[in-house]
């Protein structure tokens, strides 16, 4: 895909798009050929999340993907083979100069599962604030199983499918649904909710989704 298209964005199936991140990611791609969501762990090199990533067509991005595929292929015959994310982490740990070409997406804008509380209505603020968090997406990782992921998405108001009783569980979901309705009534094109590029067939993929 990266050889056919100038900019490819990969998203796992458990990513919910809240606002349109494409203009932001295009700006990032003009400087950094690669960008990854991170896992919010206190370590260096940072724990990159392969569940959401941006790749601009470039020699470095293609070289990184080739190295990732090669390292992953060496694990194929091993009983303790690493999954794609662990392989990516090892690749960066083996050569931290890859980080010169990788932009770590801000966790406040590209929330991982551990940041779910940031999407909840926490009530009154103890003091006046000059701004607010405006995340682009929420990734329901850090939990395993379809049911758990769906519960996490419903809990944060980022599950906009199914009956409305589930959506009404959070104020943020109601606000977001109203905003989409207003866009449709005004004739504006609603923001994209989900884009997925996902390889199907491997057991590890099914387990992660």
C-alpha positions in Angstrom: 0.0 0.0 0.0 2.7 2.5 0.9 4.2 2.0 -2.6 0.9 2.8 -4.2 -0.3 5.7 -2.0 1.6 8.7 -0.6 0.1 8.4 2.8 -1.3 5.4 4.6 -3.0 5.4 8.0 -3.6 2.1 9.8 -6.2 1.7 12.5 -7.2 -1.3 14.5 -10.9 -2.3 14.6 -11.2 -1.2 18.2 -10.3 2.5 17.3 -13.2 4.9 17.5 -12.7 8.2 15.6 -14.0 11.2 17.5 -12.8 14.1 15.3 -11.1 14.1 11.9 -7.4 13.7 12.5 -6.4 13.6 8.8 -5.3 17.3 8.5 -3.2 17.0 11.7 -1.6 13.7 10.5 -0.9 15.3 7.1 1.0 18.0 8.8 2.9 15.5 10.9 3.7 13.5 7.7 5.3 16.5 6.1 8.0 16.3 8.7 8.0 12.8 10.1 7.6 9.8 7.7 6.1 7.7 10.5 3.8 8.4 13.5 2.6 6.0 16.1 0.2 6.1 19.0 1.9 5.2 22.2 1.0 3.1 25.2 1.5 5.5 28.0 4.2 3.5 29.7 7.0 5.2 31.7 9.9 3.8 29.7 12.3 4.7 26.9 12.3 3.9 24.0 8.6 4.7 24.2 6.1 1.8 23.8 4.8 2.3 20.3 1.3 1.0 19.6 0.9 -0.6 16.2 -2.8 -0.3 16.5 -2.8 3.2 15.1 0.0 4.4 12.9 0.7 6.8 10.0 3.2 6.2 7.2 4.2 8.7 4.5 5.8 7.2 1.5 9.5 7.6 1.9 12.7 5.6 1.9 12.8 5.5 5.7 9.2 4.4 6.1 9.6 1.6 3.6 12.9 0.6 5.1 11.3 0.4 8.5 8.4 -1.7 7.3 10.8 -4.0 5.4 12.9 -4.4 8.6 9.7 -5.1 10.6 8.6 -7.8 8.2 12.1 -9.4 8.2 12.3 -9.4 11.9 8.8 -10.8 12.2 9.6 -13.6 9.7 12.5 -14.8 11.9 9.9 -15.5 14.6 7.7 -17.6 12.3 9.1 -21.0 13.3 9.4 -20.2 17.0 7.0 -21.5 19.5 7.5 -18.3 21.5 7.2 -15.9 18.5 6.5 -12.3 19.2 3.4 -10.5 17.9 3.7 -7.6 15.6 3.7 -5.0 18.3 6.5 -6.7 20.3 8.5 -7.1 17.1 8.1 -3.4 16.4 9.3 -2.6 19.9 12.3 -4.8 19.6 13.2 -3.3 16.3 13.2 0.2 17.8 15.1 -1.0 20.9 17.8 -2.6 18.7 18.3 0.7 16.8 16.9 3.8 18.5 17.9 6.0 15.6 14.6 4.9 14.1 13.1 7.5 16.5 14.5 10.3 14.3 11.8 9.4 11.8 9.0 8.5 14.2 6.6 11.0 15.7 5.0 9.8 18.9 1.4 11.0 18.7 0.3 13.0 21.8 -1.6 10.7 24.2 -4.1 13.4 25.1 -5.1 13.6 21.4 -4.8 9.9 20.5 -6.1 8.3 23.6 -5.2 4.7 24.4 -7.4 2.4 26.6 -5.7 3.6 29.8 -6.9 7.1 29.2 -10.6 6.2 29.2 -11.3 8.5 32.2 -10.5 11.5 30.0 -13.7 10.9 28.1 -15.9 10.7 31.1 -17.9 13.6 32.5 -16.0 14.2 35.7 -18.3 16.8 37.0 -17.5 20.3 38.1 -13.9 21.5 37.7 -12.2 22.6 40.9 -11.0 25.8 39.2 -11.4 27.7 35.9 -9.5 26.1 33.1 -8.2 27.9 30.0 -8.8 25.0 27.6 -10.1 21.4 27.2 -8.9 18.2 25.8 -10.1 17.6 22.2 -9.0 14.0 21.4 -9.1 12.8 17.8 -9.7 9.2 18.7 -10.0 6.6 21.4 -8.3 3.2 21.1 -10.0 0.5 23.3 -6.8 -1.4 23.9 -5.4 -2.6 27.2 -8.3 -5.0 27.5 -8.9 -8.3 25.8 -12.0 -9.7 24.1 -14.7 -8.2 22.0 -17.2 -7.8 24.9 -14.7 -6.0 27.1 -13.8 -3.7 24.2 -17.4 -2.9 23.5 -18.1 -2.2 27.1 -15.1 0.2 27.2 -16.3 2.0 24.1 -19.9 2.3 25.5 -18.5 3.5 28.8 -16.6 6.4 27.1 -19.4 7.3 24.8 -17.4 6.3 21.7 -19.6 3.4 20.7 -22.2 5.0 18.4 -23.7 1.8 17.0 -26.7 -0.2 18.2 -29.6 1.0 20.3 -29.6 4.6 21.6 -29.9 3.5 25.2 -26.2 2.5 25.1 -25.2 5.8 23.7 -27.2 7.7 26.2 -25.0 6.4 29.1 -22.6 9.3 28.8 -23.0 13.0 28.2 -20.2 13.0 25.7 -22.0 10.6 23.5 -25.2 12.7 23.5 -23.2 15.8 22.6 -21.4 14.0 19.8 -24.6 12.5 18.3 -26.2 16.0 18.4 -23.2 17.5 16.6 -23.4 14.9 13.8 -27.2 15.5 13.5 -26.6 19.2 13.1 -23.9 18.6 10.4 -26.4 16.4 8.4 -29.2 19.0 8.7 -26.9 21.8 7.6 -25.8 19.8 4.6 -22.2 19.5 5.9 -20.3 16.3 5.4 -20.0 14.6 8.9 -16.6 13.8 10.2 -15.3 10.3 9.5 -15.9 7.9 12.4 -13.8 4.9 11.5 -11.2 3.9 8.9 -9.7 0.4 9.1 -6.9 -1.3 7.2 -6.6 -4.8 8.8 -5.2 -8.1 7.8 -7.6 -10.9 8.5 -6.7 -14.6 9.1 -4.0 -14.7 11.7 -5.0 -15.9 15.2 -3.1 -13.0 16.8 -5.3 -10.5 14.9 -8.5 -12.1 16.0 -7.3 -12.2 19.6 -6.3 -8.5 19.6 -9.7 -7.4 18.1 
